[in-house]
Amino acid sequence: MSKQWLMVGGVVAGLVAGAAILVKFTPEDVGVGINQVAPDYRAVNLASGDSVSLRDLGRGNVTLVNIWATWCGPCREEMPSMQATYAALRDRGFRILAVSIDDGGDEKIRAFAQELGITFDLLHDASGRIQQVYQTTGVPESFLLDREGRIIKRVIGAHDWSSAANRRLLARSLGIPEDEVPAPATVSAR
């Protein structure tokens, strides 16, 4: 009996030590809350076919991380405003990383992007694991990050990224006057 208790005690001590190490070496400011550094994640870049780091792609830019799927109606609804906003601000340090969680191959994502005229970065996470890492409730879900990678806005559901309020937020985040953020002409989803 005492041998079993020693074993249990050893296991408990090991778990406590492991937890302490994790807490010590995990940055406190990484998470999915406002003002936290967004978690890094790797997904396949459809343009290159390479596995890429979201943090590396967004580094130094104001970045919209959008988690979506081709089968999602609200995702289709918000894509035109995302494209219009990207087209207006891509040369000012704004980047969109749209991570599809579609099962299977990349072809349906490419066809979707071509149909809607999407030119921002498309990534693919067929495992859908990004939803756990970013603690999403469904799709679409978006995270606007400042140039340091901190979350400044989180949106659940479809959103008009070309709205006046978002243009003001983007102007502040990009460090440019509000009147230099044009009101993009959006097109409706087909």
N, C-alpha and C positions, 0 to 999 in steps of 0.2 A: 504494500500500500504506500509506503513512504517513497518508494522508487517512482511510482506513478505521480505523486505530488511534486517530486523534484522535476520530473519531465514537464508537467503542466507549468510549473513555475518558470522553467527555462524557456518554454514556448512563449509565455506571457512576457517575460523580460525581453525576449528577442523582438516581439511585436512592438513593445513600447519603445525600444531603442530604434527600430526601423521607422516608426512614426516620427520620432524626434528628429531623425536625420532628414526625413522628407520635409518636415516643417522648416528645419533650418536652411535647407538648400532650395526651397521653392520660393521664388520671389512673391512677396505678399501682394504686390500691386498687379499681378497677372490674373486676369479673370474676364468675366463678361459683363461686369457692371460699368456704369458711367465712371469715367476717369481712371479706369483700369487699363493696363496694357493688354491689348487683345491677344489671345493665345495664338501661337504660331501653328500652322497646319500645312501639310503638303498635299497637293492635288496635281492632277495631270493637266498641263497647259495644252489646250487643243491646237494652238498655233504651232508649237514645237514638238509636242508628244512627250515632253520631258516632265518628270515629277519636279514641281517647283514649290518653294516656300512662299506662303502668303506674305510673311513679314518681309522677306527679301524683295518681292515684287512691289510692295507698297512703300518701302523705305523712302523717307524724305518727301512723300506725297500725302496730300489729303486723300484718303482712300475709302471707297464704299465697298464693303464686303457684303455681297448679296448671295444668300443661299436659296436656291430655287430648283424647279424641275419643269421639263417641257409639258408634262401632263397637268400642270397647275394653272387654272384659269386666272387667278389673281396675279400670278407671276407674269403671264402674257400681258395682262392689263397694265402693269407698271413698267414694263420694258421700254416702251416708247419714251416715257419721261426720263428714264435713266439714260437712254441713248442721246436724247436731245441735250441733257445736262452735260453729259460727257463730251459731246461735240463742241459745246460752247466753252468748256473749261479745260480740255485735255492739255492745251498748251500753257496752262497757268499752274500746273502741278496737281491736277485732279486725276485720279485713277479709279477705275471700277474693276473689281475682281469678282466676277459672277461665277459662283461654284454650283454646278448642277449636281444633284444627287440622283439623277436618272440611273436605273439599272441598265446593264448591257453596254453596247458600244457607243462610240462618239458620233456616229452618223446622224442620229435623230437630233442631237444637240446642234450639230453644224447646219442641218436643214432648217431648224427652228431659227437660228441666228441669221441665216441667209434670208429667210422669209421676212423677218422683222428689220433687216438692215443693221444688225448689231455689229459694231466695230470695236467695242471695248473687250478687255481680256475675259475669255471664257475658259473656265477650268472644270474638270470633271472628277467627282469623287463617287464612283460607283458603289462604294461600301456604305456611303451615307454617314460615316463616322463623324464627319464635321458637325453633324447635328448634336452629337453628345458633347464634343469638345466646346462648342459654342452654346450649349444648353438651349437649343431652340425648341419652340413649341410646335413648329410646322413650317410650311413654306408659303409664301416667301417670308424671309426674315432678314433684316439688313442691319449692318453695323457701320456707322460713319466714324472713321478714325482720323485723328489729327496727324500732323507730320511726324510725331514721335510714336505713333501707333496706339495712342490711347483712345478709348471709345468715348465719343462725344455725343453720340445719338444712337439709340436702338429702336428699330421699328418692327413691329410684328404685323404682317399682312401687307397688302399692296399699298403703295404710297406714291404721291405725285412729287417726284424729286425736282421738278422744275417750278414748284410753287414759289411764291414771293418769300415766304418764311424760310424755305430751304435755300433760296438764292442768298438771302441775308446771312444765314449760318455759314454757307460755303464761302462767301466773301470774307467774313471774319476769319474763318479757318485758313483761308488761302492768303490772308493779309493783303487783300486788294480792296479798293473802294467798291461799295455796293453797286454803283452805277456802271462798273466795269464787268458786272456779271449780267450778260444779256438774258432777257426772258426768251428762252428757246421756243421755237415753234414746234409743238409736239404733234405727232401723228397718231392716229388711233391704231390699235392692234388689228391686224387682219384676221 
